[in-house]
């Protein structure tokens, strides 16, 4: 038997819980500090939500 997926696949997340990739240029020392605190994406999410005043939205509002 070679490679391939073994096990039960993870259930798909609802659209409002999916994360998107964002490219941002920050200074190296800032990135080092974020890495010391944990996973960069989760730390940034915490900072934006708790300290910068962003509110969690349960539904995505599309403007088409």
PyMOL commands that place a pseudoatom at each C-alpha (Angstrom):
pseudoatom trace, name=CA, resn=UNK, resi=1, chain=A, elem=C, hetatm=0, pos=[0.000, 0.000, 0.000]
pseudoatom trace, name=CA, resn=UNK, resi=2, chain=A, elem=C, hetatm=0, pos=[1.346, 3.444, -0.907]
pseudoatom trace, name=CA, resn=UNK, resi=3, chain=A, elem=C, hetatm=0, pos=[0.573, 6.949, 0.336]
pseudoatom trace, name=CA, resn=UNK, resi=4, chain=A, elem=C, hetatm=0, pos=[-2.877, 8.360, 0.024]
pseudoatom trace, name=CA, resn=UNK, resi=5, chain=A, elem=C, hetatm=0, pos=[-5.328, 9.557, 2.634]
pseudoatom trace, name=CA, resn=UNK, resi=6, chain=A, elem=C, hetatm=0, pos=[-6.061, 7.326, 5.599]
pseudoatom trace, name=CA, resn=UNK, resi=7, chain=A, elem=C, hetatm=0, pos=[-8.878, 7.963, 8.002]
pseudoatom trace, name=CA, resn=UNK, resi=8, chain=A, elem=C, hetatm=0, pos=[-12.074, 9.930, 8.160]
pseudoatom trace, name=CA, resn=UNK, resi=9, chain=A, elem=C, hetatm=0, pos=[-12.048, 13.314, 6.381]
pseudoatom trace, name=CA, resn=UNK, resi=10, chain=A, elem=C, hetatm=0, pos=[-12.639, 16.425, 8.491]
pseudoatom trace, name=CA, resn=UNK, resi=11, chain=A, elem=C, hetatm=0, pos=[-16.076, 18.003, 8.143]
pseudoatom trace, name=CA, resn=UNK, resi=12, chain=A, elem=C, hetatm=0, pos=[-16.125, 21.197, 6.058]
pseudoatom trace, name=CA, resn=UNK, resi=13, chain=A, elem=C, hetatm=0, pos=[-16.347, 24.490, 7.929]
pseudoatom trace, name=CA, resn=UNK, resi=14, chain=A, elem=C, hetatm=0, pos=[-19.217, 26.889, 7.367]
pseudoatom trace, name=CA, resn=UNK, resi=15, chain=A, elem=C, hetatm=0, pos=[-18.208, 29.822, 5.118]
pseudoatom trace, name=CA, resn=UNK, resi=16, chain=A, elem=C, hetatm=0, pos=[-18.191, 32.370, 7.960]
pseudoatom trace, name=CA, resn=UNK, resi=17, chain=A, elem=C, hetatm=0, pos=[-15.580, 30.347, 9.881]
pseudoatom trace, name=CA, resn=UNK, resi=18, chain=A, elem=C, hetatm=0, pos=[-13.112, 29.915, 7.029]
pseudoatom trace, name=CA, resn=UNK, resi=19, chain=A, elem=C, hetatm=0, pos=[-9.936, 31.937, 7.119]
pseudoatom trace, name=CA, resn=UNK, resi=20, chain=A, elem=C, hetatm=0, pos=[-8.389, 33.742, 4.187]
pseudoatom trace, name=CA, resn=UNK, resi=21, chain=A, elem=C, hetatm=0, pos=[-4.711, 34.378, 3.498]
pseudoatom trace, name=CA, resn=UNK, resi=22, chain=A, elem=C, hetatm=0, pos=[-3.572, 37.985, 3.755]
pseudoatom trace, name=CA, resn=UNK, resi=23, chain=A, elem=C, hetatm=0, pos=[-0.158, 39.238, 2.731]
pseudoatom trace, name=CA, resn=UNK, resi=24, chain=A, elem=C, hetatm=0, pos=[1.217, 42.053, 4.852]
pseudoatom trace, name=CA, resn=UNK, resi=25, chain=A, elem=C, hetatm=0, pos=[4.646, 43.578, 5.119]
pseudoatom trace, name=CA, resn=UNK, resi=26, chain=A, elem=C, hetatm=0, pos=[5.766, 44.001, 8.694]
pseudoatom trace, name=CA, resn=UNK, resi=27, chain=A, elem=C, hetatm=0, pos=[9.178, 44.484, 10.199]
pseudoatom trace, name=CA, resn=UNK, resi=28, chain=A, elem=C, hetatm=0, pos=[11.142, 41.391, 11.182]
pseudoatom trace, name=CA, resn=UNK, resi=29, chain=A, elem=C, hetatm=0, pos=[11.188, 42.237, 14.878]
pseudoatom trace, name=CA, resn=UNK, resi=30, chain=A, elem=C, hetatm=0, pos=[7.366, 42.457, 14.857]
pseudoatom trace, name=CA, resn=UNK, resi=31, chain=A, elem=C, hetatm=0, pos=[7.108, 39.025, 13.281]
pseudoatom trace, name=CA, resn=UNK, resi=32, chain=A, elem=C, hetatm=0, pos=[9.561, 37.627, 15.837]
pseudoatom trace, name=CA, resn=UNK, resi=33, chain=A, elem=C, hetatm=0, pos=[7.449, 39.043, 18.686]
pseudoatom trace, name=CA, resn=UNK, resi=34, chain=A, elem=C, hetatm=0, pos=[4.263, 37.559, 17.203]
pseudoatom trace, name=CA, resn=UNK, resi=35, chain=A, elem=C, hetatm=0, pos=[5.925, 34.145, 16.864]
pseudoatom trace, name=CA, resn=UNK, resi=36, chain=A, elem=C, hetatm=0, pos=[7.002, 34.269, 20.534]
pseudoatom trace, name=CA, resn=UNK, resi=37, chain=A, elem=C, hetatm=0, pos=[3.345, 34.671, 21.538]
pseudoatom trace, name=CA, resn=UNK, resi=38, chain=A, elem=C, hetatm=0, pos=[2.105, 31.708, 19.495]
pseudoatom trace, name=CA, resn=UNK, resi=39, chain=A, elem=C, hetatm=0, pos=[0.808, 31.029, 16.004]
pseudoatom trace, name=CA, resn=UNK, resi=40, chain=A, elem=C, hetatm=0, pos=[0.977, 34.321, 14.103]
pseudoatom trace, name=CA, resn=UNK, resi=41, chain=A, elem=C, hetatm=0, pos=[-2.483, 34.149, 12.505]
pseudoatom trace, name=CA, resn=UNK, resi=42, chain=A, elem=C, hetatm=0, pos=[-4.236, 33.372, 15.780]
pseudoatom trace, name=CA, resn=UNK, resi=43, chain=A, elem=C, hetatm=0, pos=[-2.318, 36.070, 17.666]
pseudoatom trace, name=CA, resn=UNK, resi=44, chain=A, elem=C, hetatm=0, pos=[-3.205, 38.663, 15.008]
pseudoatom trace, name=CA, resn=UNK, resi=45, chain=A, elem=C, hetatm=0, pos=[-6.846, 37.567, 15.098]
pseudoatom trace, name=CA, resn=UNK, resi=46, chain=A, elem=C, hetatm=0, pos=[-6.878, 38.025, 18.882]
pseudoatom trace, name=CA, resn=UNK, resi=47, chain=A, elem=C, hetatm=0, pos=[-5.270, 41.472, 18.635]
pseudoatom trace, name=CA, resn=UNK, resi=48, chain=A, elem=C, hetatm=0, pos=[-7.746, 42.651, 16.001]
pseudoatom trace, name=CA, resn=UNK, resi=49, chain=A, elem=C, hetatm=0, pos=[-10.746, 41.351, 17.910]
pseudoatom trace, name=CA, resn=UNK, resi=50, chain=A, elem=C, hetatm=0, pos=[-9.863, 42.203, 21.515]
pseudoatom trace, name=CA, resn=UNK, resi=51, chain=A, elem=C, hetatm=0, pos=[-7.543, 45.194, 21.308]
pseudoatom trace, name=CA, resn=UNK, resi=52, chain=A, elem=C, hetatm=0, pos=[-8.404, 46.948, 18.034]
pseudoatom trace, name=CA, resn=UNK, resi=53, chain=A, elem=C, hetatm=0, pos=[-12.160, 46.766, 18.543]
pseudoatom trace, name=CA, resn=UNK, resi=54, chain=A, elem=C, hetatm=0, pos=[-13.114, 44.583, 15.577]
pseudoatom trace, name=CA, resn=UNK, resi=55, chain=A, elem=C, hetatm=0, pos=[-16.447, 42.854, 16.123]
pseudoatom trace, name=CA, resn=UNK, resi=56, chain=A, elem=C, hetatm=0, pos=[-17.046, 39.220, 15.185]
pseudoatom trace, name=CA, resn=UNK, resi=57, chain=A, elem=C, hetatm=0, pos=[-19.764, 38.894, 12.555]
pseudoatom trace, name=CA, resn=UNK, resi=58, chain=A, elem=C, hetatm=0, pos=[-21.704, 35.648, 12.548]
pseudoatom trace, name=CA, resn=UNK, resi=59, chain=A, elem=C, hetatm=0, pos=[-22.730, 36.017, 8.902]
pseudoatom trace, name=CA, resn=UNK, resi=60, chain=A, elem=C, hetatm=0, pos=[-20.757, 37.282, 5.933]
pseudoatom trace, name=CA, resn=UNK, resi=61, chain=A, elem=C, hetatm=0, pos=[-22.547, 40.097, 4.171]
pseudoatom trace, name=CA, resn=UNK, resi=62, chain=A, elem=C, hetatm=0, pos=[-21.865, 40.030, 0.430]
pseudoatom trace, name=CA, resn=UNK, resi=63, chain=A, elem=C, hetatm=0, pos=[-22.206, 43.274, -1.475]
pseudoatom trace, name=CA, resn=UNK, resi=64, chain=A, elem=C, hetatm=0, pos=[-22.900, 42.218, -5.053]
for i in range(1, 64): cmd.bond("trace and resi %d" % i, "trace and resi %d" % (i + 1))
show_as sticks, trace
zoom trace
